[in-house]
């Protein structure tokens, strides 16, 4: 009887030691923080792990904040898709505003993976230094790297319809640092000047790395 009790006690001790020494390691890109989401009108959650947020929706994850009139969230893959809507008088409302740390992107539509921090943004506008980057198509490939096509770089406050800008056929942006472009054209009052710049480097500050 005593031998059986000793055996049970040893088994319990081994189990406790095993629990103490075992740690759960996060897989690469695994979500490791709470995702908080809210919506003014409604939230619909389907059994397949898809959520639909309607009306002034907000998704928060770590230092990421996404606001839009409509957001679709794939819970299993942590992919969010957002766009605005057209109100009763034909005005666009609630177009996505995506913030990561100190960088903010306004856009017409975006898809973003919270795990990989990569995404695709349509018609993005982001303030960089003293100017603005406006691009038709933007791929976010890293925490602070953007690949753009059909872009503009301007210091004009009216960034939607600037009086002057550099027309960037394609470029790579390091947020807060610089943009490197392929062929670029200076456009003034919607008239492109005849001289193209085959390669452009535009720092947003007087220091870069």
C-alpha positions as CSV (number, residue, x, y, z in Angstrom):
1,X,0.0,0.0,0.0
2,X,2.8,2.4,0.9
3,X,4.6,1.5,-2.3
4,X,1.4,2.4,-4.3
5,X,1.1,5.8,-2.5
6,X,4.8,6.5,-3.2
7,X,4.3,5.7,-6.9
8,X,1.3,8.0,-7.1
9,X,3.2,10.8,-5.3
10,X,6.2,10.4,-7.7
11,X,3.8,10.5,-10.7
12,X,2.2,13.7,-9.4
13,X,5.6,15.3,-8.8
14,X,6.8,14.4,-12.3
15,X,3.6,15.9,-13.8
16,X,4.2,19.1,-11.9
17,X,7.8,19.3,-13.0
18,X,6.8,18.7,-16.6
19,X,4.3,21.5,-16.5
20,X,6.8,23.9,-15.0
21,X,9.5,23.3,-17.6
22,X,7.2,23.2,-20.7
23,X,6.8,26.5,-22.4
24,X,4.6,27.3,-25.4
25,X,6.6,28.8,-28.3
26,X,4.8,31.1,-30.7
27,X,4.9,30.1,-34.3
28,X,6.3,32.6,-36.8
29,X,3.8,35.4,-37.5
30,X,1.4,34.0,-34.9
31,X,-1.0,36.5,-33.4
32,X,0.3,37.2,-29.9
33,X,-1.9,40.1,-28.7
34,X,-5.6,40.7,-28.4
35,X,-7.5,42.0,-31.4
36,X,-10.2,44.5,-30.3
37,X,-12.9,45.4,-32.8
38,X,-16.1,47.5,-32.6
39,X,-18.7,48.9,-34.9
40,X,-21.5,51.5,-34.6
41,X,-24.2,49.7,-36.5
42,X,-23.6,45.9,-36.4
43,X,-21.1,43.1,-36.0
44,X,-22.0,39.8,-37.7
45,X,-19.8,36.7,-36.9
46,X,-20.2,33.6,-39.1
47,X,-19.4,30.1,-38.1
48,X,-16.5,29.9,-40.6
49,X,-14.6,32.6,-38.6
50,X,-15.5,35.6,-40.7
51,X,-16.6,38.8,-39.1
52,X,-18.4,41.7,-40.8
53,X,-18.3,45.2,-39.1
54,X,-20.7,47.8,-40.3
55,X,-20.8,51.5,-39.5
56,X,-17.8,53.5,-38.1
57,X,-15.8,50.3,-37.5
58,X,-12.6,50.1,-35.6
59,X,-10.0,47.3,-35.4
60,X,-7.1,47.5,-33.0
61,X,-4.1,45.2,-32.7
62,X,-0.9,46.2,-30.9
63,X,0.2,49.6,-32.5
64,X,-2.2,49.1,-35.4
65,X,-5.5,50.9,-35.7
66,X,-7.9,50.6,-38.7
67,X,-11.0,52.7,-39.0
68,X,-13.5,52.3,-41.9
69,X,-17.2,52.3,-42.6
70,X,-17.0,48.5,-43.5
71,X,-14.4,46.0,-42.3
72,X,-14.3,42.2,-43.0
73,X,-12.1,40.2,-40.7
74,X,-10.9,36.6,-41.3
75,X,-10.3,35.4,-37.8
76,X,-8.3,32.3,-38.8
77,X,-5.8,34.1,-41.1
78,X,-6.0,37.5,-39.4
79,X,-6.6,39.2,-42.8
80,X,-8.7,42.4,-42.7
81,X,-10.3,44.1,-45.7
82,X,-11.8,47.5,-45.5
83,X,-13.5,50.1,-47.6
84,X,-15.9,53.1,-47.4
85,X,-19.5,53.4,-48.5
86,X,-21.6,55.8,-50.4
87,X,-24.3,57.6,-48.4
88,X,-27.9,58.5,-49.5
89,X,-26.7,61.7,-51.3
90,X,-23.9,59.9,-53.2
91,X,-21.0,61.1,-50.9
92,X,-18.2,58.7,-49.9
93,X,-18.0,58.1,-46.2
94,X,-15.8,56.1,-43.9
95,X,-13.0,55.4,-46.2
96,X,-10.2,53.4,-44.5
97,X,-7.7,55.2,-42.3
98,X,-4.9,52.9,-41.3
99,X,-2.4,53.9,-38.5
100,X,0.7,51.9,-37.6
101,X,2.7,53.6,-34.9
102,X,3.1,57.3,-36.0
103,X,2.4,56.6,-39.7
104,X,-1.1,57.1,-41.0
105,X,-2.5,56.0,-44.4
106,X,-5.7,57.3,-45.9
107,X,-7.1,55.1,-48.7
108,X,-10.1,54.0,-50.7
109,X,-9.7,50.3,-50.0
110,X,-7.1,48.1,-48.3
111,X,-6.3,44.5,-47.5
112,X,-3.9,43.8,-44.6
113,X,-2.5,40.8,-42.8
114,X,-2.0,41.5,-39.1
115,X,0.4,38.5,-38.8
116,X,2.8,39.3,-41.6
117,X,2.3,43.1,-41.5
118,X,2.0,43.1,-45.3
119,X,-0.9,44.5,-47.3
120,X,-2.3,46.0,-50.4
121,X,-3.6,49.6,-50.4
122,X,-5.6,51.3,-53.2
123,X,-5.3,55.1,-53.7
124,X,-3.2,55.6,-50.6
125,X,-2.3,59.0,-49.2
126,X,0.4,59.3,-46.5
127,X,2.2,62.3,-45.1
128,X,6.0,61.9,-45.3
129,X,8.2,64.7,-43.8
130,X,7.1,68.0,-45.3
131,X,5.3,66.3,-48.2
132,X,2.8,63.7,-49.3
133,X,3.0,60.4,-51.1
134,X,-0.1,59.7,-53.2
135,X,-0.2,56.4,-55.0
136,X,-2.8,54.4,-57.0
137,X,-1.4,51.0,-55.9
138,X,0.7,50.4,-52.8
139,X,2.1,47.2,-51.5
140,X,3.2,47.2,-47.9
141,X,6.0,44.7,-47.8
142,X,7.6,45.4,-44.4
143,X,7.1,47.5,-41.3
144,X,8.2,50.6,-43.0
145,X,8.7,49.7,-46.7
146,X,6.2,50.6,-49.3
147,X,6.3,49.7,-53.0
148,X,4.2,52.1,-55.1
149,X,3.1,52.4,-58.7
150,X,1.5,55.4,-60.4
151,X,2.5,57.6,-57.5
152,X,3.0,61.3,-56.8
153,X,5.3,63.1,-54.4
154,X,4.3,66.6,-53.5
155,X,4.7,69.3,-50.8
156,X,1.5,70.9,-51.9
157,X,-1.1,70.9,-49.2
158,X,-3.8,70.0,-51.7
159,X,-2.5,66.5,-52.1
160,X,-5.6,65.3,-53.8
161,X,-5.1,67.7,-56.7
162,X,-1.7,69.3,-56.2
163,X,-0.5,72.2,-58.3
164,X,2.9,70.6,-58.7
165,X,4.3,67.1,-58.0
166,X,6.8,64.5,-59.1
167,X,5.0,61.9,-61.1
168,X,6.5,58.6,-60.0
169,X,5.9,55.6,-62.4
170,X,7.1,53.3,-59.6
171,X,9.0,53.7,-56.4
172,X,10.1,52.4,-53.1
173,X,9.3,54.3,-49.9
174,X,11.0,54.0,-46.5
175,X,8.5,55.7,-44.3
176,X,9.8,58.8,-42.6
177,X,13.1,58.5,-44.5
178,X,13.0,58.7,-48.3
179,X,11.5,57.6,-51.6
180,X,13.5,56.1,-54.4
181,X,11.9,56.2,-57.8
182,X,12.3,54.9,-61.3
183,X,11.4,57.2,-64.2
184,X,9.8,60.4,-62.8
185,X,8.4,63.6,-64.3
186,X,7.9,67.0,-62.8
187,X,4.3,68.1,-63.4
188,X,3.2,71.7,-62.9
189,X,-0.5,72.7,-63.3
190,X,-1.3,69.3,-64.8
191,X,1.4,69.8,-67.5
192,X,4.3,67.4,-67.4
193,X,7.7,69.0,-68.2
194,X,9.4,67.3,-71.2
195,X,12.5,66.2,-69.2
196,X,12.2,62.8,-67.4
197,X,14.4,61.9,-64.4
198,X,15.6,58.3,-65.0
199,X,16.3,57.8,-61.3
200,X,15.2,59.9,-58.3
201,X,16.1,60.0,-54.6
202,X,14.0,62.3,-52.4
203,X,14.8,62.4,-48.7
204,X,12.0,63.4,-46.4
205,X,14.4,64.8,-43.9
206,X,18.0,66.1,-44.0
207,X,19.2,62.8,-42.6
208,X,18.7,59.3,-43.9
209,X,19.9,55.7,-43.2
